[in-house]
């Protein structure tokens, strides 16, 4: 394999939105024959998912100094999660290689001197939504920030498989949520509370929590003996499940952008989502979804009731969402990163096949 132009660094555990976006970008760059390396945490899903792509994979323990050693030799580093910003900064100080940082969360950045040095040292800091960029600028106006929205995953959906999924809950109105079971961020407890309120009042509603995570045991205990909620665990065929739903809900307490929303929109699903982070940038109230305040199960319930009662509204919102999602593809995301890489390197990127 040719010397890597781009070394991607993502040592996160598990497989969440940031890892999916890392995978999508690597796949798009591979289509352009850009030589790439991925530094990732050992025995995590990201390396396995990219085993069919022409990318050099270096697995590490996650120790910053191991990351520094593994990302040597590339012409440009791209950090996809906050833990490795410091490793990229050290590598850049040692070898002069430029680095790009993607900021995916709307959490405040630590205020210590090393963090400021690491972010200021980046050739570019990329935020996944304007609201995330605003947080970075408010923290340090000296940081050069651009916005590159995440892309849809282009998830395949098989109509027969979707019908099989729906058949498990015949004659039910399926309200679904896809995401890591991380209650502090995703607010899945509010879905459970709504399911509890609906158990007698709306017995035709059934709630699906699609995904796994550290809070699964806690959330299952919270759901108790409710029969109108199902935990599917992690599934590979997310597109089939989305296609089987009637509406999609994302009652998060915080989000960078919530990239799963693009995938729900591609399936023409009306959306109920919290008005947090970059979500309002892609979910427009009463255009392709309904926005609610975070930590408000009453508003979540009211929005679900509204959509449950109005099929025409669901159709209108779903069709609008499909049109909006068409502008947020992995290809469009890659085009913007290609320009950022060119600027960081100070020259055009020459693919290995050129």
C-alpha positions, 0 to 999 in steps of 0.5 A: 500500500502507498504511504498514507496521505490521511491517518484517521484516529478514533480510539473510542470504545463501541460503535456510535455515531462518531464511529459510523461517520469515521467509517463512512468517510474512510469508505468515500475516500477509498473510492477516490484511491486516497491512501489511508491509515486508521488508528483505532482501539483494539478489539472494537467494531470499527476495524472489523467493519472496515476489513473490506476496505483498502485501509491500513489498520493499526490497533492500539490500547488507547494509550495516548503514547501508543497512538502517537507512535501508531500515527507516524508516517502519514502526511495528515492526521484526522482526529475523530474523537476528543481523547486523541487530540493531544496525541495528534498535537504531540505527533505534530510537535515531533514531526510537523505533520498537520492535523484536523480535529472533528468535534462531534459533541456540544459539551464544553471543552476543558479550559486547561492550557494543554487543551488550548494548545492542542486545539489552536495547533490544529490546521482546522477544527471541524464542527458537525453543526453550527451550534457545536462550532459556536461552543468552540468559538465561545471557548477560544476565538483563536481556534479556526472552526469550520462546519461539516455536517455528518452524512447519512449512512445510506442504510439498506432496507429490505421491504420483506424484512421490514414486514417480518419485523412489523409482524412481531407486533401486529396492528401496533403503531411502532414508535422507534428510537435507534441509539446507544443506550446512554441515558445521560445523553439520549434520554431513553428514560423519557421514552420509558416514561411515555410508554408507561403513560400509554400502556392503558391510554393508547394500547396500540402504541408499541415502543422499540429501543434499538441498540445496546449500551452501558445503560441497558440493564438500568433501562430494562429495570426502569421499564420493569414489567411494561409489555409495550416496550421492546429492547432489541439490543444491537442490530446490524440491519438498522435500515430494516428496523427504521423502515418498519417504524411509524415514527422516530423519536430522539429525546436527547439531553444533548447532541452534536447533531444526531446523525441517525436522524438523516437515516430516519429521514431517508426512510420518510419517517416523521421525527420527534426530537429534542431542541438541543445541539445541532438537531434544530439545524436538520429537524425543522419544527412542523416541516419534517418533524416536531421539536420538543424541549429536552427532559420533557416527557409530557411534550414527547407524549403530546408530540407522539399523540399528535402524529399517531392521530394524523396520518396525513401529517406523518406523510407530509413530514416524512416526505419533507425529511426525505428531501432534506436528507438528500443534501446530507450524504456521505459523498457531500461530507467527503467533498468538504473534507477533501477541501479541508485536507487540501488546505491543511496540506497546502496542495492538492491530494494526489490519489494512489491511482493518479 
